[in-house]
């Protein structure tokens, strides 16, 4: 039986489980959504979203150096307990996040950290581009929204396609780890250095508006 993207999306929204876990559960349940939810619950994979209100104060700060010392990353990832912070799964996740940052150079961790001014500027640029290209007025808003989503995928770490498997996003990896560990996990902050680069524009993140 073929499992559709829409089925996987609905199951993810209802359970918070990762893409591959949802797909496997749906395949086992032969497309039955309720049975797939039960399958995920049995494996402890349908609880990720319920943990959002808990506090993550433990974790790791990890340093990664790439390209013969020309790129460096410091990233802080938090979890709830020191026990989870010392697990191989958590430490591997932190290392993968550091490599992702080194490779893709995101601006922020998530969309909420982007300044509204930056988002409005991007929307205006995309709007003017669509007009200049002669696109019909009735589809311009859709074009702008599509380009804005692409911008988020480039600028926001959590929204980025995973460098090792572009079919999933970093937030999917995060949700899978949350389900596996049973704890709230947060990519709190990062900084990326590249040899010889100019200092970043401090107006690019919301903190500059404070």
Secondary structure, DSSP 8 states (H G I E B T S, - for coil): ----HHHHHHHHHHH---HHHHHHHHHHTTT-HHHHHHHHHHTT-S-GGGGTTS---EEEEEEEEETTTTEEEEEEEEES-HHHHTSHHHHHHHHHHHHHHHHH--SBSSGGGB-HHHHHHHHHHHHHHHHHTT--HHHHHHHHHHHHHHHHHHHBGGGSEETTEEEEEHHHHHHHHHHHH-S--EEEEEEEEETT-----GGGBGGGG-
